[in-house]
């Protein structure tokens, strides 16, 4: 797999954990949304405020598939990696990998869709598509 990888880090917080002291599974989906939001605000140069408030568009999740590999615990330092598996006309396939100390904890694939004010899919704007393109995975 080649292509740029968006990487960010975050410590597991008390609020992320269940009574057993491990990350409660729905929290991973909240974390993924935060990673996508950071990716848009960072290298894609289109913050969620810019998209949702100023442009009246959004990028909702249309599908997600996850695999829970090993538990993450309170105060673990998690590393999040995001790549693009496919860039369609209005959709974008994402691959997420979460690890701690080099050990894979969670992985997921997600499809987001560029949606206009009409709440219907619209083609990615050219400038945004151009900033997403370097993250598309290519065969080695």
N, C-alpha and C positions, 0 to 999 in steps of 0.2 A: 504494500500500500504506500503510495507516495501522495504528494499534495501537502499543502500546509495543514498543520494541526493547531487548532486554537486550544491553548492550555491555560487553566486557572487553578487556584488552590483555595481550600476552605477547611477550617477546623470543624469537626463535629461538635455541635452545641448540645447542651442539656435538653433543649426543646426538641431536638431531632430524635431523641431516644425514647424507647418504650420502657416498661417496668423492668425488663431484663437488662437494660443498659446498652442495648444495641439500637442502631438506626431503625426506626419504625418505617416499614417499607413505603408508605405513601410519601414520606419526606424526601425520598430519592427523586420522585417526580417533581416536587417543588424545587429541589436543587437543580434538576435538569433545566427547568424553566429559567432559573437564575443564570445558568451558564449560557443559554440561548440569548437571554437579555443582555448579558455582558458581551457576547460575540457581536450582536447587532450594534451596541453602543461603542464598542472598540473598533476592530478592523473593518466592520461593515459601515461605520460612520452613519448609523441610522438608529438613534436611541428609540426606545419604546415610546418615550414622550413625543419625539418627532413623528413617529409613525401614527400612534393612536390619537394624540391630541391635535397636532398640527396638520397632518395629512389625512386624518380620518380613515386610516387603513389599519389592518392588523395581520398577524401571522399565527393564526390558531393551529393547534395540533389536530391533525386529521386521523393519525394512527400512531400507536406506540407499542413496542414489544420489548419486554425486559427479561433479563436473566440475573437472578441473585446468586452470586458465586460464593461469597464469604461475608460474615458479619463485619460491620464497622461499629466501633465503640466510641463512647464519649471521649472527646479530645483527640481522636485520631486526626491526623492531617491528611485530607483527601486531595488527590490530584485528579482533575477532570480534563479529559481530552475530547474534542469535538472535531469530526471531519464530515465531509459531505459525500454521500454515496451516490446521489443522483440529483441533478438540477434540471427540473422539467420546466414546462411553460409557466405554470403558476405554483408548482409544488417544489419541495426541496427535501430530499431524504438525508437524515442526519444519523451519524453513528456516535454514540457516547461510550466512553470507557472511564470508569472510576476506579482508582487504585489508591493504596496506602502503603508506603514503604516498599513500593515495587510490586506488591501483591494485588492482583485484580480482585475487586470486590463486587462490581456491578457493571453490566453492560446493557445497552439498549439501542434500538433503532427507533427513529421518530420521523414522521412525515409532517412538515408544516406547509401551510398554503398561504400565499399572498392573497388577501381578501380586501376588496374595496369597500367603500361606504355603503354600497348596495348589499353587502354581506355575501357577495358572490366572488368566486375566484377571478383574478385578473392576472395578466402576464407580469412577471417581475419587471420593474423599471430597469432600463438598460444600465444605469449607473450602479444600482444595487446588484444586478446580475454579474456585472464585471468584478465587483468586490467579493462576491461569493465564489466565483469560478476558481480562484487559486486553492480553495479548500477541497475541491472535488478529488476524490481518490482516483488514482489511475493505476493500471497494472504495472508491477515492477519490471 
